[in-house]
Structures are given as structure tokens and as C-alpha cells.
Amino acid sequence: MHVGATLSANAIYESLAINASGTPYVAFEDPSNGSGATIKKFDFTDAAEIVLAQAALNASAPINPVEGTDTNIVTMAQAIVNASSSGVTVSMLSSANTQIASNGTITYGATAVTGNVSFTLTDNAGTSTSVVSVVVPESHNSSITPSVSVSGGGGGSAYDLSINNGMATTISPNVTLSLYGTGAYTMELSNNSNFTSSTWIPYATSIPWPLASSTGEKTVYVKFRNVSGSIVGNAEKSITVSTPSLPTTSSSTANMSLSQLENLLASLEAEFQTLEKEASSLSTKTSPLSFTRNLELWDGGVDVKNLQEFLISQASGSAAQKLKTHGVTEMFGSLTLDALIEFQKSVGISPASGYFGPITRAYVNGHYSSNTPGSSLFGG
């Protein structure tokens, strides 16, 4: 850094001041001016301007582009730099964010992606590098769908549900719903089409549900909403609630012969075994665990521990082995991030960014629940 005019060789620095318009000045004790104060405008060298530009970018991190407004990350970074320095040009060096191209173009996808972007800062002969975290949010464009095919729920369309795995009748009003909603973040369930007294809950692919207690045909309704709060789909399904049938007799048991009583007992035992099997079938179709929220780096909680156990069980590669060696915790750290990226790559989830969002949650919940033949949530 230097002052903007020549001083005598014996000038001694005294103080730095900034006027009302923000221009910095330096006051010197100058022997050539009878030891009086000499005030000169303070100028910056190229290197000092670059330092200011770096500080501005660091202070703005993470940079958050807005869909419909921001299309290029270099343009955004240049605007940030121009507000705090002069003469510094920003150019793209590299990007670890999969939603940002080598020329700085931003693509808004089906899920939010976080990653570092490296810029080159140049001011005449001065050059430096600045690395800044950028968070590209999930697209609000409903036409964008995940690149992963997710199985589960009712199966057929992009928004579906089934009751008790597609059974037509049930003797119990307590059932299990299987749901599927592309890009769903929350859902609303109801036993009536007006959704009276219902509330929005986190999206899940399997959930226990109470029908109305009376017998007859019952219909369950569901609406799906994406992360921005827009309703993206709906579905409904019906099932008939019936009462168990009991054998009828033409006379009281008091008038039955021994063989008739034995036949009645055998019939009742067979009915009981049928009911027992149906109850057992319902209990085994309920998933023991379902991830219901998005997870990312430095999140904490029991569900983080469950995710770590799942990643270890999949043994996708060296990152999963490192996580296993370290042991599970309730903190989403760098080992969990690496293991998740490794798993996403192994099953074809794109982008493989280490973000446990709607796409990966739906894939795991849909493929590794207990009602998937030959698999369980943690392997097997």
C-alpha cells in the first residue's frame, strides 16, 4: 500500500482517518513542513484490492443463487467483489458443485446441492485464488423430476398409495399405508376428501393409519407437497372393513352331538388361525424405520446415527469401511458425507453430492424397508 503523493524522506506516519464519503487519508509529521502535519490521500496497491475482494467473497459465503434471477456464479461473485474493491476481475477456476458448470452457469435441479467453487481474482499484475461455498437450491419447476426411479408405495403413477399392500378387505380398522410421491417433502392424509382436521406431516413411504371404526368401504385420501410448499400430486384408495364370519348352527350347542361339537370346534379353530395369520401379515408389512427429514453436513440426531448404520451395512466401498472403523455417532461429519457420496454413486443417484434429501430418502425408504422381499433396512 502507498500514499498518493511524494513526501520528504523523513516523514513519520502518525494516523489513518476516513472522511464522510469513505475516502481514507493518512496524516504524517513532516519535517519539511516545519514538523507540521501533512495529509495525503491513501491509495491501495493491486494486492491490497485483491485482499479486499477475497474478504468480501468470504463474508458472503455461502453464496445462495436464486432461481429465476441468478444464472451464472461468476456474475454473482463479480458483483460482490465490485461492492468492496476496485479493478479486480473475477474468473472461474473450478467447481466442486455439480450444479455449476466450468463456465459458471448455474443449473437448478430436483434437489439442493452444496459445494465449493474456486475463483481467480486478478488486478493488473496481482493474482490470487478464492474458494467459496455455494448452495444451489432445489428447483421450483415442477417439470423437473428425479433422475432415479424409486419403487415403493402404490407403485403405478408418480403419486400413489395402497392399503395393506393392496388387500381388498380387512377385519381391522388399523391398516398400513404405502405411499409414493415424486419430489414430495410433506404429505397430508385424511379419511375424507375435505381433509377435515388433518395436518401436514413429513413424507414417508410407509405409515400406520386408523380407518373409521364402522364397517363398509373406507377411502383414504393423500396430498403431496414439495419443499417449496406447492401441492404436486394427490391419490386415494379404498378398502372394505368387514366383521369376522362365524359358523351358524340350526340348534343350540346343548342339543349337539359330540361329533357336531367337534366339527364346530374345528371350524372355530380354523377361523382363529385365519385371523391370526392376517394380523401377523399386517404387522410384518410395517417398516421398522423410515427416514423423514433431509440430512446434511453437521446435522445431528438419532436419524443421523441410523443413516450411518445403514451406510455401513451397504459396504459400498472404502468410505463405508472408514465410517465403520470410526464407529457411529449422532453427528453428520465428513466420514458420513464421504460414505453417503459413495453409496449414491453405487446406486446411480445423481447428483452424488452427499446431501440426504428427498431423492436419496425416497430411494432408501423404498428399497430397504422390511416389506421388501429378501432385504431389510440394514442389510440381510
N, C-alpha and C positions, 0 to 999 in steps of 0.2 A: 504494500500500500504506500501511497505517496501523497504529498500535498501538491496543490495545483500551481504553485509559483515558486521561484527560486528564493531561498533565504540565505542569510550570511552563514558562513561556515560554523560560527559559534552559537547559532540559535539553539535554545534549550526548550524542549517540549514542556508545556505546562498543563493544558487541559483540552478536553474534547467537548464540544457542545453542538446541539441540533436546533436550528431555528424553527419557527412556527410552521413553515412549509415542509419540514422534514429534511432539509439540506444540512449535512454535517460540516462543522468548521473546527479547525484546530487553532488554539491560541498558544503563541510562543513568546518567551522572553528573549528579545533580540537586541544584543549589544549594539548593533549598527543603528538601532533606533533609540539610542540613549537608554538602553535597558528597559524600554517600554514594551508593551505587548504588541505583537504583530499577529494579525488574524488572517488565516488563509483558508480557502475552501478545500475540503478534504475529498480527494478522488480515490476511486478503487482501481486496483490492477485487475487484469483478466482473471487471475487466480482467485482474487477475493470475490469477484462477481460469481464465479462458479461455486464457491463455498456458500454464498447466499442462496444460489439456485438449489444446491443439494439440501440445505436446511429447509427450504420451502417444500421440496418433494417429501422429505422425511416427515415433516409436520403434517402433511396431507394424508399420509398413509393410515389405513388402506384407502386407495382411490376407489370410489364407487361409481362406475358408469351408470347412466340412466337410459333404459331402452326408449327409443324414440327421440332422444336428444343427443346422446354421445355415440359416435360411430368409429372413432379412432383414438387409441390411447395416447399416441404421440401428440395429437392436437390438444388433448386434455392436459398432458404434462407441460406442454409449451405455455399454455395459459397460466398454469400455476407458477411456472418459473418467471414469466413476464411480470407478474404482480409483485415480485420481490427483488428482481435483479435486472440488469440491462445488458443487452448484447449477447446473451447466452442462447445458443441454438440447441434444441433437443432432437436427438435422432434415436431410432430403435436399434438396440444391440441384440437382445434375445428375449425370449418369453418362455417361462415355465408354466404359464397359464394356458391351458388347452383351448380356451375360447378367444385367445388373442393371437392373430397371425403375425408373421415375421415383418409385415409392413405396418403393424399396429391396428389393423382392422379388428373390430370387436364383433363377435358372434354371440347372440343371446340364445341359449339352448333350453332344454327341458328341465335343467336343474342349475342351481347356483354353483359357481366354480371359483375357488380362491387359489392364487398362485403368484409368484414373483415375476416382475418384468424389469429388465435391465436397460437403462438408457445411457447414451453417450452425451455428455454436456461439453459444448465447445464454445470458446470465446476467443477469437483470433488464434493466438498460439497456445492458449491454455485448453487442456482437455482433461476430463475426468469421467468416472462412471458412477451411476447412482442406481441402486436396486430398491424397488418399491413394491409392496404387496398390493395386488389389485383384486377386487371382488366383483366378478361379473354376475349379476343377479339372474334368477330364473326368468325365462321369457314369459310375458303375459299373453303371448299369441297362442290361442287355443288350438291352432292348427299344427303346432309343434308337438310331436309325441315322442315318448322314449324310444331309443334305438334297441331296447331289449324287449323280447317277447316274454311276458310274465304270465305264468299259469297259476291258477287258483281261483277261488270264489266260484261263481256260476259258470265261468269258462267261456261261454259263447261270445258275447259282444264286449265292447270296451268298458261297459258299465253293466254289472250283472250281480245277482245274488241267488243263492239256493238255500233251502231249509232242510236240515237233517240230511245233507248230502243228496238232495233230490227226491227224498221219500214223499209219497203222495198222502199218507196218513200218519197220524201219531196218536198215542193214547195219553201223552203228557203235554201240557201247555208250555213246558220248559224245553226249548229247542236250541239248536246251534245254527247260526247263520254263517255262511261262507260268502265273502264279498270280493268283488273285483272292480276297481275304478282306476282307469288310466290317468296318471297325474294327480290323483286325489291326495289331499293333505288332511282334510277333515270330512266327516260324514254325519248325517242326521237320520235317525231311524224312528219309525213310528208304526203303530198298529192301525192308523187311519190316514187317509190321503191328505187331511188338513194339517198333519204333523202337530196336533194339539199337545202342548206341554212338553214337546221334545226339545232337545238341545244339541248343539254341535259337539262332537267328540272326535278325538284323533282317529284317523283312518286305520283300520286293521282288517286283515283278511279273514279272521275268524273271531266270533264273539258269541257268548251265550245270550239268549233272548227269551223273555216271557211273553207268550201269546195271551190273548184274552182268555179267561178261565172257562168260559162256556164252550159247549161242543159245537161242531159245524165247521164250515170253511172259514179259514182265517187268512188274511192277507197282510204281509209286511211290506212297508214302503221305505225306500232309502234314497237320499240325495247326496251327491258328492260335490265337494268344493275344493278348488286348488289353493295354493299357498297365498295367492293374492286376494282370496275371498270370493271369487266368482264361481257360481254353480256350473259345473262342467258336465254333469250327467245325472241320471236317475234310473231306478229299476224297481220292480215289485214282483213278489212271488206269493203263491197261495198254497196252503196245506190244510187238510181236513183233520180236525180234532175229534176223535171218536171215543166211546166208552168201551171197555173190555167186554166181550161177549161171554156169557156164562151158559153152561148147558141147561136146557129146560127139561123138566120132568112132568109127567102126567099125573103123578101122585106124590105125596109126601114121602120123605125118606123112611118114615115109620112103617110104611107098607111095602118097602122094597125088600126084595130077596137079597141074599148075600152076594150073589153074582152081580145084581144090579148096583149094589153099593160099591162093589169092587170096580165096576165099569165107570161109575160116576167119579170115584176117587182118581182113577187113571186119567179121566178126561180133565179133571181139575188140575192134576199134576202137570199134564201136557200144556194146559193154558198158562200155568205159572212159569214153566220153563220158557215158553214163547215170550212172555212179558219180561222175564229176566234177561233173555238174550237181547231184546230191543233196548232195554235200559243200559246194558253193557255196551252195545253198539254206539249209543248216544254219547256215553262217557268217553269212549276212546276216540271219538271224532273231534273232540275239543283240543285245540292246540295248547300245550302246556305253557307256551311263552310266545309273545308276539311283540316285535319292536314297534312302538307307537309314536316315536318322535325322531326328528333328524338329529344327527350327532356329527360334531366336527372337532378339530384340534382344540385341546384344552377343556373340552366339556367333561363333566364328572357325573357319577351316579351309578346305581346298580346296573342300569341297562348298558353302560359302558363296559362293565365287568362281563356281562352276558355276551356282548359283542366280541370281546377279547377271547372268551372261551370258545365261541363259535369259530373265529378265525383260526385259532389253534387247532380245533378239531378238523378243519378243512385241509390243513397241512399243504397249502398251495405252493410253498417254497421256502427259501432261506429266511425271509422276513417273518413268516409264521413261526419258524423254529426259534428265531431270536426272541420273539414275544413269549414263546413257551418257556425258554430258558430263564427269562427275566421274571416270569410269573404274572398272573393277572392282578389288576388293581381296579380302582374306580375312577381312574384318570385317563382321558384320551390323549396320550402323548405321542411322540414321534414313532415309537415302535408300533403302536396301534395304527398310526397313519400308514406306515410302510406296509404292514400286513394287509390292511384293507385295500390299498392300491394293488398289491399283488393278487388278492382274491378277485377284485374287479376285472383285472386283465385276464385271469384264468377262465372266467365265465363269459367274457365278452361284453362287459358293461362299459359303455363309453359315454362321457369321458371317465377314464380311470383316475380320478383326482384325489381319492382319499376322503371324499365327502360322503357320509352315510345319510343320503337324502331319500326322497320319495322313490326314485328308481331302484336303488340298492335295497331299501327296506322292503319294497314290494317283492323284489326277487327273492330275498332271504325268507320272508314270511310265507311266500307262495310255494317255494321249493323245498323247504326244510322243516315244515310243521309235522306234527305227529301223524296226521292223516294222509301223508304221502307214503305210498307203499314202498317198503324197503329202505326207509330213511327216517332219521329223527333230527331234531333241531341241532344236536351236537354230534352228528355222525351216526354210524351204525347201519 
